[in-house]
């Protein structure tokens, strides 16, 4: 009996990886999925936290895609290892802090490693949903061999959606996969993918717009760079990544910034950080919980409290009672006049 060939697919949760898997399933290949969690993934976070987005579906798209495809999904935490990719990308950054080409190489190399570690499961090759010309930095004709070579995957990396535009890989040469039934998609036009999705009956897939992570977002990238500048080091922890996704970030002085919740959902989320961070909240009026990240000098407390008062329901009051809690000390209560928007902007250094 002919050997059943197996592939592991990089699953981001987007349409392309969904289609790439289904194309191979149609050829009788057994596929399992792998999803790498860098901490910057867009999946769910802000929708799950903000009241504002409560009508949006809260789902993990990678899990959803795996469920649609009927495949096993392995979610691998790469938060620590990913730091080097983000901090020292050999191929540089995209429009924002997104090191897409290095990221792709890293993820495919992790898949190669994973296949070796799980050799008893007999995976023969790796697939991705990459399409030539789809992304300006990482998915170009010239970058396709770079990803294959620098990841160590070489000819066991197959891109079913654009394989016909690339040299044949081992699965095609060995006849495990019929090259004729693969595709030659290229460019940013999504119509061929949408038509294929329709053919396979996929309707509710994640929007193709945007990247797979927050690093492609200008706002997020600016906040990340500001954090590094403020701390004088580019080191970061998981909590930092999470907190950059939440709240309004204002930096009254280079040595500290305020993370002000934008709604009750975010205030609730920031509650979990009360023990780690100095925090400020209005007592006399409803208002957002605010964390202080960095070293706020004593003479700055009134300015910070005035800003926090400005973002609560006491913004037009003559005085607002504010509580400032420094972990390990007794909370301090102060009466403060809320700063006007102009004064807040004057203090805002981000
Ligand atoms: S968008 Fe983010 S996850 Fe996707 S390739 Fe670029 S850096 Fe990596």
Boltz pocket constraint, residues with backbone or C-beta under 6 A from the ligand:
constraints:
  - pocket:
      binder: B
      contacts: [[A, 97], [A, 98], [A, 99], [A, 100], [A, 101], [A, 103], [A, 104], [A, 138], [A, 211], [A, 212], [A, 213], [A, 214], [A, 215], [A, 216]]
      max_distance: 6.0
